Amino acid sequence: MAPFDIGKLDDVIHGRLRLGIMAYLADAEAADFTELKDVLEATQGNLSIHLRKLEEAGYVSIDKSFVNRKPLTRVRMTAKGRKAFAIYLEAIAKLVGDGR
Amino acid sequence: MAPFDIGKLDDVIHGRLRLGIMAYLADAEAADFTELKDVLEATQGNLSIHLRKLEEAGYVSIDKSFVNRKPLTRVRMTAKGRKAFAIYLEAIAKLVGDGR
């Protein structure tokens, strides 16, 4: 990859909030909606929009259920998401200073 | 800084093309418009828009002149831009894997 190949930066991941979600899930494996909302200091609406975009790309899976009659939304990074995130990390590292 | 403080990611720098410009200038110190256009595979219009945004933030200075009657546009990273880029690099490194 050429060092300044910004096309390699996956736009689905690069958006700030989505990048935060992916970075958190890369560590945590799975997270509740509320947990993500708190950690990323996001609004409910904004987080929903960006989770949907990640889900549409197949990078996360979203599982909705009820626990004690309260809705629980669990978010997981998929294998496809993990692969895409690894490629993103490589591209951003190359772009911002690695190996030049 | 909290590891998932995505607010620390300077939006002016984070945009893909602007990030490419900043990364290139961080190395090159100064660059011609045509050089940036080629390296980043950007269109003239798109590059102009994002250079202006970086200029408005005070992160680059743009110097227009004529050489052999041909317009020459030189772009430089300012001291303010260099400082902002350093902060950005620290934030992105923290977010995507450093020190967690």
Backbone of each chain as ProteinMPNN parsed JSONL, in Angstrom:
{"seq_chain_A": "MAPFDIGKLDDVIHGRLRLGIMAYLADAEAADFTELKDVLEATQGNLSIHLRKLEEAGYVSIDKSFVNRKPLTRVRMTAKGRKAFAIYLEAIAKLVGDGR", "coords_chain_A": {"N_chain_A": [[0.835, -1.207, 0.0], [0.523, 2.197, -0.851], [1.888, 4.906, 1.008], [0.204, 7.15, 1.247], [-2.296, 6.413, 0.553], [-5.236, 7.198, 0.943], [-7.643, 6.158, 0.301], [-7.709, 3.652, 1.298], [-8.598, 3.867, 3.83], [-11.224, 2.779, 5.379], [-14.337, 4.101, 5.044], [-16.649, 3.575, 6.437], [-15.745, 2.803, 8.899], [-14.131, 4.932, 9.616], [-15.521, 7.274, 10.422], [-15.978, 9.359, 13.265], [-17.57, 8.569, 15.599], [-18.27, 5.958, 14.908], [-15.752, 4.849, 14.722], [-14.996, 4.991, 17.369], [-16.846, 3.191, 18.477], [-16.057, 0.805, 17.195], [-13.421, 0.577, 18.125], [-13.884, 0.279, 20.843], [-15.375, -2.105, 20.909], [-13.541, -3.855, 19.847], [-11.896, -4.323, 21.93], [-13.711, -5.064, 23.959], [-15.3, -7.051, 23.019], [-18.184, -7.67, 23.346], [-20.887, -5.398, 23.969], [-23.259, -3.513, 25.913], [-25.919, -1.386, 24.769], [-26.298, 0.883, 26.402], [-23.925, 1.016, 27.762], [-22.094, 1.57, 25.698], [-23.122, 4.036, 24.975], [-22.563, 5.582, 27.227], [-19.767, 5.363, 27.49], [-18.85, 6.485, 25.121], [-19.977, 8.901, 25.19], [-22.283, 9.556, 23.731], [-25.363, 10.551, 22.11], [-28.554, 8.91, 22.325], [-29.941, 8.733, 19.862], [-27.988, 9.36, 17.931], [-26.067, 7.354, 18.406], [-27.602, 5.098, 17.743], [-28.032, 5.482, 14.964], [-25.419, 5.247, 13.947], [-24.656, 2.724, 14.799], [-26.423, 1.222, 13.294], [-25.446, 1.693, 10.753], [-22.977, 0.407, 10.91], [-23.888, -2.148, 11.336], [-25.251, -2.646, 8.947], [-23.095, -2.789, 7.248], [-22.164, -5.15, 8.035], [-20.39, -5.319, 10.104], [-20.909, -5.264, 12.806], [-23.003, -7.132, 15.03], [-26.314, -6.945, 16.177], [-28.21, -7.518, 18.966], [-31.352, -7.743, 20.222], [-33.161, -7.888, 23.21], [-35.206, -8.724, 26.097], [-34.806, -8.036, 29.504], [-35.966, -8.626, 32.61], [-38.28, -7.272, 31.787], [-37.172, -5.011, 30.741], [-35.737, -3.436, 27.909], [-32.919, -4.829, 26.319], [-30.02, -4.216, 24.606], [-27.583, -5.804, 22.88], [-24.393, -5.49, 21.56], [-22.145, -6.764, 19.232], [-18.913, -7.323, 17.81], [-18.465, -8.528, 14.574], [-16.895, -11.292, 12.795], [-16.247, -10.394, 10.274], [-16.206, -7.643, 10.769], [-14.066, -7.501, 12.508], [-11.969, -8.184, 10.849], [-12.088, -6.105, 8.98], [-11.533, -3.98, 10.655], [-8.93, -4.518, 11.415], [-7.621, -4.142, 8.985], [-8.155, -1.448, 8.661], [-6.737, -0.376, 10.85], [-4.146, -0.916, 10.092], [-3.936, 0.677, 7.823], [-4.327, 3.274, 8.859], [-2.202, 3.484, 10.592], [-0.092, 3.399, 8.83], [-0.56, 5.706, 7.426], [-0.351, 7.794, 9.315], [2.228, 7.773, 10.241], [3.717, 5.43, 10.608], [6.31, 3.402, 9.333], [7.473, 5.147, 7.378]], "CA_chain_A": [[0.0, 0.0, 0.0], [1.226, 3.476, -0.849], [1.682, 5.514, 2.325], [-0.841, 8.165, 1.29], [-3.49, 5.853, -0.062], [-6.32, 7.436, 1.894], [-8.768, 5.322, -0.102], [-7.664, 2.435, 2.113], [-9.261, 4.119, 5.108], [-12.64, 2.388, 5.296], [-15.174, 5.215, 5.484], [-17.629, 3.101, 7.413], [-15.079, 2.77, 10.202], [-13.392, 6.166, 9.918], [-16.355, 8.261, 11.123], [-15.51, 9.393, 14.655], [-18.337, 7.764, 16.551], [-18.148, 4.551, 14.509], [-14.398, 4.44, 15.1], [-15.054, 4.775, 18.816], [-17.58, 1.933, 18.695], [-15.211, -0.318, 16.761], [-12.269, 0.479, 19.039], [-14.375, -0.258, 22.109], [-15.767, -3.506, 20.717], [-12.327, -4.641, 19.579], [-11.441, -4.691, 23.266], [-14.722, -5.588, 24.87], [-16.003, -8.166, 22.358], [-19.607, -7.331, 23.295], [-21.225, -4.285, 24.86], [-24.652, -3.063, 25.911], [-26.162, -0.073, 24.178], [-26.108, 1.907, 27.432], [-22.485, 1.049, 28.04], [-21.498, 2.302, 24.582], [-23.615, 5.407, 25.045], [-21.841, 6.258, 28.309], [-18.33, 5.402, 27.221], [-18.577, 7.351, 23.974], [-20.696, 10.153, 25.426], [-23.121, 9.769, 22.547], [-26.808, 10.568, 22.338], [-29.228, 7.682, 21.927], [-30.243, 8.78, 18.434], [-26.739, 9.324, 17.166], [-25.489, 6.019, 18.545], [-28.449, 4.187, 16.957], [-27.75, 5.692, 13.539], [-24.092, 4.744, 13.568], [-24.678, 1.267, 14.977], [-27.121, 0.66, 12.142], [-24.529, 1.749, 9.606], [-21.996, -0.669, 11.113], [-24.62, -3.409, 11.167], [-25.497, -2.797, 7.508], [-21.821, -3.197, 6.628], [-21.843, -6.484, 8.54], [-19.247, -5.224, 11.027], [-21.384, -5.609, 14.149], [-24.329, -7.741, 15.101], [-27.077, -6.313, 17.248], [-29.156, -8.49, 19.495], [-32.272, -7.071, 21.14], [-33.949, -8.797, 24.038], [-35.758, -8.085, 27.294], [-34.394, -8.597, 30.779], [-36.897, -8.028, 33.584], [-39.159, -6.377, 31.016], [-36.46, -3.84, 30.194], [-35.049, -3.81, 26.678], [-31.45, -4.907, 26.401], [-29.424, -4.293, 23.28], [-26.179, -6.215, 22.956], [-23.685, -5.27, 20.304], [-20.939, -7.557, 19.106], [-18.177, -7.185, 16.562], [-18.467, -9.785, 13.816], [-15.588, -11.675, 12.232], [-16.024, -9.464, 9.158], [-15.846, -6.368, 11.379], [-12.717, -7.625, 13.067], [-11.05, -8.172, 9.713], [-12.093, -4.743, 8.424], [-10.883, -3.099, 11.621], [-7.488, -4.794, 11.322], [-7.153, -3.464, 7.764], [-8.21, -0.007, 8.961], [-5.636, -0.034, 11.762], [-2.915, -0.952, 9.31], [-3.951, 1.838, 6.929], [-4.172, 4.528, 9.608], [-0.839, 3.487, 11.12], [0.773, 3.729, 7.704], [-0.799, 7.088, 7.042], [0.045, 8.801, 10.296], [3.608, 7.82, 10.712], [4.417, 4.166, 10.579], [6.992, 2.886, 8.146], [7.81, 6.077, 6.302]], "C_chain_A": [[0.865, 1.249, 0.0], [0.914, 4.191, 0.46], [0.52, 6.502, 2.365], [-2.114, 7.714, 0.588], [-4.673, 5.981, 0.896], [-7.574, 6.641, 1.536], [-8.843, 4.028, 0.706], [-8.335, 2.613, 3.471], [-10.763, 3.889, 4.948], [-13.53, 3.478, 5.901], [-16.209, 4.802, 6.526], [-17.019, 3.103, 8.818], [-14.539, 4.139, 10.607], [-14.217, 7.23, 10.656], [-16.095, 8.211, 12.631], [-16.246, 8.48, 15.616], [-18.224, 6.272, 16.207], [-16.762, 4.006, 14.857], [-14.327, 4.155, 16.599], [-15.742, 3.46, 19.152], [-16.691, 0.735, 18.367], [-14.029, -0.519, 17.707], [-12.706, -0.137, 20.367], [-14.695, -1.744, 21.983], [-14.562, -4.41, 20.442], [-11.738, -5.133, 20.897], [-12.468, -5.541, 24.001], [-15.462, -6.806, 24.317], [-17.494, -7.88, 22.222], [-19.868, -6.186, 24.268], [-22.718, -4.009, 24.804], [-24.74, -1.686, 25.274], [-25.835, 1.042, 25.177], [-24.626, 2.116, 27.756], [-21.772, 1.868, 26.945], [-21.857, 3.786, 24.644], [-22.818, 6.209, 26.088], [-20.37, 6.441, 27.948], [-18.006, 6.413, 26.122], [-19.263, 8.715, 24.082], [-21.542, 10.536, 24.211], [-24.575, 9.909, 22.959], [-27.376, 9.246, 21.824], [-29.428, 7.633, 20.405], [-29.01, 8.632, 17.57], [-26.094, 7.938, 17.211], [-26.277, 5.004, 17.716], [-28.115, 4.265, 15.473], [-26.434, 5.025, 13.133], [-23.954, 3.242, 13.794], [-25.351, 0.596, 13.782], [-26.205, 0.631, 10.921], [-23.475, 0.632, 9.702], [-22.65, -2.035, 10.915], [-24.863, -3.69, 9.681], [-24.233, -3.236, 6.769], [-21.419, -4.605, 7.071], [-20.709, -6.488, 9.556], [-19.636, -5.488, 12.481], [-22.703, -6.359, 14.019], [-25.034, -7.169, 16.328], [-28.194, -7.252, 17.682], [-30.053, -7.8, 20.527], [-33.087, -8.089, 21.927], [-34.537, -8.018, 25.218], [-35.232, -8.8, 28.53], [-35.194, -7.866, 31.844], [-37.776, -6.96, 32.938], [-38.477, -5.11, 30.505], [-35.705, -4.27, 28.934], [-33.536, -3.814, 26.882], [-30.911, -5.089, 24.988], [-27.945, -4.631, 23.417], [-25.556, -6.068, 21.576], [-22.391, -6.069, 20.314], [-20.221, -7.229, 17.811], [-18.178, -8.541, 15.866], [-17.049, -10.108, 13.334], [-15.233, -10.735, 11.073], [-15.579, -8.087, 9.672], [-14.425, -6.378, 11.909], [-11.672, -7.547, 11.954], [-10.931, -6.749, 9.135], [-11.371, -3.772, 9.356], [-9.369, -3.28, 11.586], [-6.894, -4.083, 10.101], [-7.123, -1.948, 7.977], [-7.017, 0.413, 9.817], [-4.312, 0.025, 11.022], [-2.812, 0.309, 8.444], [-3.698, 3.134, 7.698], [-2.751, 4.625, 10.174], [0.143, 3.906, 10.03], [0.663, 5.214, 7.383], [-0.203, 8.07, 8.041], [1.429, 8.583, 10.891], [4.406, 6.55, 10.665], [5.165, 3.972, 9.271], [7.229, 3.878, 7.026], [9.193, 6.615, 6.528]], "O_chain_A": [[1.826, 1.348, 0.762], [-0.203, 4.092, 0.968], [-0.093, 6.678, 3.418], [-2.898, 8.526, 0.097], [-5.064, 5.023, 1.563], [-8.463, 6.471, 2.369], [-9.893, 3.392, 0.79], [-8.606, 1.64, 4.174], [-11.474, 4.747, 4.425], [-13.483, 3.743, 7.103], [-16.591, 5.594, 7.387], [-17.708, 3.374, 9.802], [-14.493, 4.469, 11.792], [-13.662, 8.007, 11.433], [-16.005, 7.126, 13.205], [-15.631, 7.713, 16.357], [-18.099, 5.43, 17.097], [-16.62, 2.844, 15.24], [-13.682, 3.201, 17.034], [-15.276, 2.707, 20.008], [-16.584, -0.213, 19.144], [-13.682, -1.65, 18.047], [-12.0, -0.963, 20.944], [-14.329, -2.542, 22.846], [-14.579, -5.595, 20.774], [-11.157, -6.216, 20.968], [-12.151, -6.581, 24.579], [-16.161, -7.505, 25.05], [-18.018, -7.85, 21.109], [-19.161, -6.027, 25.263], [-23.365, -4.239, 23.783], [-23.771, -0.928, 25.244], [-25.175, 2.022, 24.831], [-24.161, 3.233, 27.985], [-20.957, 2.742, 27.24], [-21.026, 4.662, 24.402], [-22.451, 7.361, 25.854], [-19.809, 7.528, 28.085], [-16.996, 7.114, 26.195], [-19.147, 9.561, 23.196], [-21.516, 11.673, 23.739], [-24.974, 9.445, 24.027], [-26.764, 8.561, 21.004], [-29.125, 6.633, 19.754], [-28.997, 7.873, 16.601], [-25.636, 7.418, 16.193], [-25.686, 4.146, 17.06], [-27.937, 3.242, 14.81], [-26.353, 4.336, 12.116], [-23.224, 2.565, 13.07], [-24.912, -0.456, 13.317], [-26.195, -0.335, 10.159], [-23.132, -0.001, 8.703], [-22.031, -2.96, 10.389], [-24.704, -4.819, 9.217], [-24.305, -3.967, 5.781], [-20.462, -5.18, 6.553], [-20.13, -7.537, 9.839], [-18.798, -5.886, 13.291], [-23.418, -6.229, 13.026], [-24.42, -6.944, 17.371], [-29.003, -7.711, 16.875], [-29.582, -7.336, 21.566], [-33.632, -9.035, 21.36], [-34.377, -6.801, 25.313], [-35.219, -10.03, 28.587], [-35.113, -6.644, 31.968], [-37.978, -5.881, 33.496], [-39.12, -4.245, 29.911], [-35.104, -5.344, 28.902], [-32.966, -2.93, 27.521], [-31.307, -6.009, 24.273], [-27.162, -3.868, 23.982], [-26.131, -6.474, 20.567], [-21.64, -6.048, 21.289], [-20.862, -6.891, 16.816], [-17.924, -9.571, 16.49], [-16.134, -9.293, 13.456], [-14.08, -10.335, 10.911], [-14.697, -7.451, 9.095], [-13.683, -5.405, 11.778], [-10.625, -6.919, 12.111], [-9.837, -6.264, 8.846], [-10.685, -2.856, 8.902], [-8.618, -2.313, 11.713], [-5.812, -3.499, 10.172], [-6.201, -1.261, 7.54], [-6.369, 1.424, 9.547], [-3.471, 0.888, 11.278], [-1.751, 0.925, 8.344], [-2.942, 3.992, 7.241], [-2.17, 5.709, 10.23], [1.08, 4.665, 10.275], [1.658, 5.885, 7.106], [0.389, 9.074, 7.646], [1.759, 9.152, 11.931], [5.637, 6.58, 10.68], [4.67, 4.354, 8.21], [7.192, 3.51, 5.852], [9.679, 7.42, 5.735]]}, "seq_chain_B": "MAPFDIGKLDDVIHGRLRLGIMAYLADAEAADFTELKDVLEATQGNLSIHLRKLEEAGYVSIDKSFVNRKPLTRVRMTAKGRKAFAIYLEAIAKLVGDGR", "coords_chain_B": {"N_chain_B": [[-6.263, 11.771, 29.279], [-9.265, 10.079, 28.556], [-9.496, 6.77, 27.216], [-11.465, 6.425, 25.24], [-12.247, 8.865, 24.376], [-13.556, 10.275, 21.989], [-14.059, 12.829, 21.263], [-11.718, 14.154, 21.34], [-10.572, 13.798, 18.93], [-9.744, 15.815, 16.523], [-11.942, 17.24, 14.362], [-11.486, 18.723, 12.083], [-9.081, 17.786, 11.182], [-9.553, 15.058, 11.003], [-11.151, 14.264, 8.803], [-10.959, 12.318, 5.829], [-9.472, 13.172, 3.448], [-8.33, 15.552, 4.345], [-6.818, 14.585, 6.424], [-4.988, 13.096, 4.992], [-3.673, 15.188, 3.646], [-2.534, 16.576, 5.806], [-0.893, 14.589, 6.894], [0.861, 14.228, 4.805], [2.049, 16.76, 4.596], [3.233, 16.957, 7.077], [5.441, 15.44, 6.82], [6.624, 16.515, 4.493], [6.842, 19.192, 4.776], [6.499, 21.475, 2.929], [4.389, 21.701, 0.024], [3.49, 21.506, -3.438], [0.395, 22.355, -5.021], [-0.289, 20.64, -7.154], [1.304, 18.451, -6.661], [0.222, 17.506, -4.226], [-2.301, 16.871, -5.157], [-1.746, 14.756, -6.915], [-0.467, 12.86, -5.261], [-2.432, 12.302, -3.378], [-4.448, 11.498, -4.919], [-6.635, 13.162, -5.575], [-9.414, 15.176, -6.699], [-9.22, 18.367, -8.349], [-11.141, 20.246, -7.427], [-12.117, 19.13, -5.033], [-9.77, 18.934, -3.514], [-9.15, 21.657, -3.277], [-11.308, 22.609, -1.722], [-10.897, 21.278, 0.729], [-8.347, 22.09, 1.431], [-8.867, 24.767, 1.861], [-10.461, 24.624, 4.113], [-8.616, 23.677, 5.976], [-6.904, 25.816, 5.934], [-8.525, 27.854, 6.929], [-8.745, 27.009, 9.521], [-6.296, 27.62, 10.335], [-4.262, 25.832, 10.069], [-2.769, 25.268, 7.824], [-0.773, 27.196, 5.546], [-1.33, 28.993, 2.58], [0.179, 29.776, -0.392], [0.052, 31.689, -3.173], [1.42, 32.053, -6.377], [3.124, 33.076, -9.422], [4.914, 31.25, -11.79], [6.898, 31.412, -14.515], [4.655, 32.413, -15.832], [2.81, 30.524, -15.141], [0.405, 29.458, -12.769], [1.347, 28.91, -9.425], [0.834, 27.073, -6.583], [1.692, 26.956, -3.32], [1.729, 24.969, -0.47], [1.904, 24.987, 2.998], [2.512, 23.553, 6.238], [1.462, 25.091, 9.189], [2.799, 26.345, 12.345], [0.804, 26.143, 14.229], [-0.775, 24.199, 13.004], [0.952, 22.049, 13.083], [1.098, 21.582, 15.8], [-1.572, 20.941, 16.364], [-1.798, 18.646, 14.843], [-0.053, 16.929, 16.129], [-1.408, 16.566, 18.545], [-3.678, 15.332, 17.555], [-2.545, 12.948, 16.555], [-1.746, 11.75, 18.911], [-4.22, 11.318, 20.112], [-5.506, 9.583, 18.286], [-3.828, 7.42, 18.351], [-4.157, 6.59, 20.957], [-6.81, 5.889, 20.888], [-7.0, 3.788, 19.008], [-5.525, 1.7, 20.0], [-3.134, 2.035, 21.441], [-1.559, 1.912, 24.599], [-3.603, 0.683, 26.179]], "CA_chain_B": [[-7.382, 11.578, 28.354], [-9.907, 8.77, 28.576], [-9.151, 6.103, 25.956], [-12.491, 6.491, 24.209], [-12.656, 10.253, 24.246], [-13.49, 10.57, 20.553], [-14.122, 14.282, 21.107], [-10.338, 14.638, 21.195], [-10.174, 13.682, 17.522], [-10.011, 17.076, 15.819], [-12.726, 16.955, 13.154], [-10.87, 19.393, 10.928], [-7.994, 16.916, 10.702], [-9.964, 13.662, 10.859], [-11.675, 13.986, 7.461], [-9.94, 11.519, 5.143], [-8.569, 13.906, 2.562], [-7.565, 16.499, 5.156], [-5.833, 13.779, 7.149], [-3.937, 12.806, 4.016], [-2.914, 16.426, 3.432], [-1.745, 16.859, 7.014], [0.146, 13.558, 7.019], [1.875, 14.486, 3.782], [2.773, 17.992, 4.939], [4.022, 16.708, 8.28], [6.709, 14.929, 6.292], [7.211, 17.258, 3.381], [6.95, 20.615, 5.172], [5.753, 22.263, 1.948], [4.073, 20.928, -1.174], [2.706, 22.174, -4.473], [-0.977, 21.881, -5.187], [-0.295, 19.512, -8.096], [1.94, 17.329, -5.949], [-0.786, 16.986, -3.299], [-3.372, 16.304, -5.98], [-1.288, 13.47, -7.432], [-0.17, 11.933, -4.165], [-3.663, 11.923, -2.677], [-5.429, 11.116, -5.951], [-7.815, 13.986, -5.336], [-9.764, 16.088, -7.778], [-8.848, 19.754, -8.092], [-12.179, 20.894, -6.632], [-12.144, 18.536, -3.707], [-8.551, 19.334, -2.81], [-9.3, 23.093, -2.965], [-12.26, 22.749, -0.61], [-10.336, 20.808, 2.002], [-7.228, 22.979, 1.765], [-9.44, 25.992, 2.408], [-10.9, 24.326, 5.48], [-7.405, 23.622, 6.807], [-6.379, 27.188, 5.999], [-9.411, 28.596, 7.828], [-8.421, 26.596, 10.896], [-4.936, 28.094, 10.624], [-3.353, 24.677, 10.111], [-1.844, 25.381, 6.691], [-0.769, 28.485, 4.847], [-1.355, 28.769, 1.137], [0.862, 30.886, -1.048], [-0.157, 31.601, -4.622], [2.302, 32.914, -7.159], [3.251, 32.67, -10.816], [6.257, 30.9, -12.243], [6.782, 31.355, -15.978], [3.236, 32.698, -16.145], [1.896, 29.462, -14.688], [0.122, 29.622, -11.342], [1.958, 27.923, -8.525], [0.263, 27.149, -5.243], [2.502, 26.227, -2.348], [1.017, 24.758, 0.792], [2.792, 24.696, 4.116], [1.878, 23.369, 7.535], [1.854, 26.139, 10.138], [3.155, 25.873, 13.692], [-0.468, 25.762, 14.847], [-1.158, 22.933, 12.383], [1.853, 21.01, 13.586], [0.687, 21.299, 17.179], [-2.872, 20.257, 16.296], [-1.584, 17.312, 14.279], [0.567, 16.138, 17.199], [-2.496, 16.212, 19.468], [-4.5, 14.355, 16.834], [-1.825, 11.667, 16.509], [-1.803, 11.168, 20.259], [-5.6, 10.876, 20.346], [-5.842, 8.427, 17.452], [-3.027, 6.294, 18.849], [-4.807, 6.152, 22.185], [-8.097, 5.291, 20.548], [-6.949, 2.55, 18.237], [-4.794, 0.558, 20.52], [-2.004, 2.357, 22.289], [-1.677, 2.155, 26.042], [-4.809, 0.25, 26.86]], "C_chain_B": [[-7.957, 10.179, 28.489], [-9.666, 8.092, 27.235], [-10.203, 6.254, 24.874], [-13.065, 7.896, 24.047], [-12.535, 10.68, 22.778], [-13.601, 12.067, 20.276], [-12.746, 14.894, 20.913], [-9.836, 14.549, 19.753], [-10.628, 14.93, 16.764], [-10.693, 16.8, 14.475], [-12.136, 17.602, 11.902], [-9.773, 18.505, 10.331], [-8.514, 15.536, 10.314], [-10.529, 13.313, 9.478], [-10.594, 13.352, 6.581], [-8.949, 12.311, 4.302], [-7.716, 14.891, 3.355], [-6.492, 15.766, 5.968], [-4.664, 13.425, 6.229], [-3.046, 14.014, 3.764], [-1.985, 16.68, 4.613], [-0.6, 15.859, 7.16], [1.265, 13.823, 6.013], [2.723, 15.708, 4.15], [3.647, 17.826, 6.188], [5.403, 16.187, 7.897], [7.405, 15.946, 5.408], [7.442, 18.729, 3.688], [6.169, 21.519, 4.217], [5.482, 21.393, 0.727], [3.321, 21.801, -2.168], [1.316, 21.557, -4.528], [-1.014, 20.61, -6.05], [0.276, 18.242, -7.453], [0.926, 16.677, -4.998], [-1.898, 16.264, -4.053], [-2.986, 14.896, -6.46], [-1.139, 12.435, -6.315], [-1.453, 11.416, -3.516], [-4.774, 11.485, -3.636], [-6.746, 11.854, -5.757], [-8.157, 14.77, -6.594], [-9.363, 17.502, -7.352], [-9.844, 20.421, -7.132], [-12.199, 20.417, -5.188], [-10.927, 18.959, -2.877], [-8.641, 20.796, -2.386], [-10.179, 23.3, -1.741], [-11.599, 22.394, 0.724], [-9.099, 21.602, 2.421], [-7.753, 24.264, 2.399], [-9.876, 25.777, 3.854], [-9.697, 24.272, 6.444], [-6.802, 25.016, 6.981], [-7.207, 28.021, 6.978], [-9.143, 28.252, 9.291], [-7.028, 27.073, 11.303], [-3.905, 26.978, 10.634], [-2.383, 24.647, 8.934], [-1.862, 26.824, 6.188], [-0.629, 28.199, 3.359], [-0.806, 30.0, 0.439], [0.729, 30.728, -2.56], [0.777, 32.552, -5.354], [2.304, 32.454, -8.612], [4.703, 32.357, -11.131], [6.148, 30.648, -13.74], [5.32, 31.485, -16.431], [2.272, 31.567, -15.764], [1.655, 29.625, -13.186], [0.769, 28.51, -10.523], [1.377, 28.127, -7.133], [1.088, 26.288, -4.296], [1.749, 26.14, -1.03], [2.026, 24.359, 1.869], [1.983, 24.408, 5.372], [2.381, 24.47, 8.465], [2.259, 25.514, 11.477], [1.895, 25.403, 14.418], [-0.941, 24.397, 14.305], [-0.332, 21.776, 12.911], [1.455, 20.588, 15.0], [-0.628, 20.499, 17.188], [-2.71, 18.825, 15.777], [-0.95, 16.387, 15.324], [-0.497, 15.666, 18.195], [-3.394, 15.149, 18.832], [-3.843, 12.975, 16.849], [-1.88, 10.949, 17.847], [-3.19, 10.576, 20.518], [-5.931, 9.616, 19.546], [-5.07, 7.2, 17.924], [-3.676, 5.708, 20.099], [-6.082, 5.383, 21.857], [-7.951, 3.919, 19.899], [-5.952, 1.531, 18.78], [-3.643, 0.828, 21.465], [-2.414, 2.405, 23.757], [-2.993, 1.768, 26.691], [-4.596, -1.123, 27.438]], "O_chain_B": [[-7.211, 9.201, 28.533], [-9.633, 8.77, 26.207], [-9.867, 6.215, 23.691], [-14.212, 8.079, 23.637], [-11.577, 11.338, 22.374], [-13.274, 12.523, 19.18], [-12.611, 16.001, 20.393], [-8.816, 15.142, 19.399], [-11.802, 15.05, 16.413], [-10.1, 16.208, 13.573], [-12.277, 17.077, 10.798], [-9.572, 18.485, 9.116], [-7.98, 14.909, 9.399], [-10.394, 12.174, 9.032], [-9.446, 13.798, 6.586], [-7.737, 12.14, 4.428], [-6.527, 15.051, 3.08], [-5.393, 16.282, 6.167], [-3.504, 13.451, 6.64], [-1.824, 13.891, 3.679], [-0.799, 16.962, 4.438], [0.521, 16.231, 7.506], [2.447, 13.666, 6.317], [3.948, 15.691, 4.031], [4.677, 18.485, 6.325], [6.397, 16.463, 8.569], [8.6, 16.206, 5.546], [8.147, 19.425, 2.956], [5.276, 22.249, 4.648], [6.238, 20.469, 0.427], [2.603, 22.722, -1.78], [1.098, 20.41, -4.139], [-1.686, 19.635, -5.712], [-0.206, 17.131, -7.676], [0.789, 15.454, -4.967], [-2.368, 15.202, -3.645], [-3.795, 13.97, -6.415], [-1.616, 11.304, -6.414], [-1.548, 10.244, -3.152], [-5.883, 11.15, -3.22], [-7.823, 11.257, -5.772], [-7.3, 15.0, -7.448], [-9.192, 17.791, -6.168], [-9.453, 21.07, -6.162], [-12.288, 21.212, -4.252], [-11.046, 19.296, -1.698], [-8.256, 21.145, -1.271], [-9.839, 24.066, -0.84], [-11.728, 23.118, 1.711], [-8.832, 21.769, 3.611], [-7.168, 24.786, 3.348], [-9.682, 26.642, 4.709], [-9.766, 24.76, 7.572], [-6.263, 25.348, 8.037], [-6.659, 28.798, 7.761], [-9.294, 29.091, 10.18], [-6.63, 26.949, 12.461], [-2.8, 27.153, 11.148], [-1.301, 24.068, 9.032], [-2.83, 27.56, 6.379], [0.09, 27.291, 2.943], [-1.271, 31.119, 0.656], [1.225, 29.766, -3.147], [0.903, 33.72, -4.985], [1.564, 31.543, -8.981], [5.606, 33.115, -10.776], [5.397, 29.777, -14.179], [4.845, 30.75, -17.296], [1.073, 31.645, -16.031], [2.584, 29.896, -12.427], [0.735, 27.336, -10.892], [1.427, 29.226, -6.58], [1.174, 25.069, -4.446], [1.202, 27.131, -0.546], [2.882, 23.501, 1.657], [0.895, 24.953, 5.552], [3.579, 24.747, 8.52], [2.083, 24.316, 11.702], [1.912, 24.399, 15.129], [-1.439, 23.558, 15.056], [-0.838, 20.68, 13.154], [1.472, 19.406, 15.346], [-0.771, 19.519, 17.919], [-3.405, 17.911, 16.223], [-1.278, 15.202, 15.39], [-0.486, 14.514, 18.631], [-3.812, 14.195, 19.489], [-4.494, 11.966, 17.12], [-2.036, 9.73, 17.92], [-3.32, 9.482, 21.067], [-6.559, 8.692, 20.063], [-5.586, 6.083, 17.901], [-3.735, 4.491, 20.274], [-6.386, 4.361, 22.472], [-8.702, 2.996, 20.213], [-5.581, 0.594, 18.074], [-3.223, -0.059, 22.208], [-3.495, 2.887, 24.097], [-3.453, 2.423, 27.627], [-5.502, -1.678, 28.06]]}, "name": "protein", "num_of_chains": 2, "seq": "MAPFDIGKLDDVIHGRLRLGIMAYLADAEAADFTELKDVLEATQGNLSIHLRKLEEAGYVSIDKSFVNRKPLTRVRMTAKGRKAFAIYLEAIAKLVGDGRMAPFDIGKLDDVIHGRLRLGIMAYLADAEAADFTELKDVLEATQGNLSIHLRKLEEAGYVSIDKSFVNRKPLTRVRMTAKGRKAFAIYLEAIAKLVGDGR"}
